Amino acid sequence: MTRHRPPALPESAVMRQCADYAVMRGALVIRVNAGAMPTPDGRWFRASRWRAPGHLWHDTGVSDLIVIWQGRVFVVETKAEGNVISPTQDEFLEAAELAGAVVVVAYSVDDLRSAMEETR
């Protein structure tokens, strides 16, 4: 009998599961929509920007979810299986960790669950 591995979840499903799990645990969850959109007058609106000590302003790299739970801040970058962190995402995660956040790269809800259990 051949056993097939279930297909990897898309990043949007991993993000939804992580957000739902965190809310179920009593957390405040903030979804960060990064990127840029054109305005009617031809300018660009940047949905998120970040800066930390030693870093210039960045228009990309902010994690998908900010989770606040039991006095801790988790920055959660969700990824579909096989995808990797971009250089600006890595910079953001390093800066967030230096600022005291718990950094989670979640390929499944289990990654967030483990991080929340470890910080209890």
N, C-alpha and C positions, 0 to 999 in steps of 0.2 A: 504494500500500500504506500503510495506517495503522499507525503504530508506537505501541504503548501503553507507557506508563511502568509498570514493575513497582510493585505496591502497596508503600506505606511499611511498614517493619517496626514492629510494636508495641514499646513501650518495653522490655517484658520480654525480647524477642528481642535488642534492641540491648545490653541489660545482660548477657545470657548470652554473646553474642559477645565483648564487651569483656573479661569475666572470663576466658573461655577463652583469648583471645589473650594476656592478661597472664600467665596461668599458663604458657602455652606458652613465653613469653619468660623464665620463671624467677622471676616475681614472686609475692609473697604478696598475696592478694586477700581483702579483708574486705567482706562484703555487709552493709550497714546497713539494717535494717528499721525505718523510721521510723513514727510513728503512735502510736495509743493503743488499748488493748483493755480492756473491762470485766473486772473480777475478780469471782469468785463473791459477794463480800461487797458489791458495788455501787460499789467505788472504781474508779479508772482507773489502769492501768499504762501508763506512758510508755516506749516501746521505746528511744528515744534522746533525749538532751538535749544542748545545746551552749551554751558561753559562751566569749567571747573578750574581751580588753580593749576597753572602750567599748561592750559589748553586755550586755544582760540575758540571763537564761536563756531559751532558746527550746526548744520541744518539737517544732518542725518545721524543715525546711530542710537537714538533714544530707544530704550527697550519697549516692548509691546505692552507690558502691564507693570503698573506700580501697585504693589499690594501692601497695605498697612494692617498689621495684625499683632495684637498683644504688645504694642509699643515698639515693634520692629518694622522696618521698611525693607521690603523685598523688591528688587528689580528683576523682572522675569522676561527674558528673551526667549520666545518660542520658536522652535525650528521643526520643520518636517525632517524625517529621517534622511540622512545623507547630506543635508544642507549644513553650511558652516557659517560662523560669525564673520561679518565683514570687518575690515580694519577700524572703521569709525564705531561700529558696535562694540568692538573689543576695547577701544579707548573709553567709551562711555561706561562700560562695565567696570573697568579698572578705576575710573574716577568715582563711580558710585560706591565701590568697595572701600576706597580710601576715605570716603565721606561717612562710612559706617553702615552702609546698606548691605543686606544679604543678597548676593548675586546668584541667580539661578538661570541656567540655560536649560530649558525644558524641551526635551524631545517627546515627552509624554507627561501626563498629569502626575505620574509617579515621581518625577524629578522634583516638582514643587512640593508634593506630599512629604518626601524625604527631608527637604530643606526646612519645612515648617516643623516637622517632628524633631529635627536636630536642634532647633532653636528654642524649643519649649522650656 
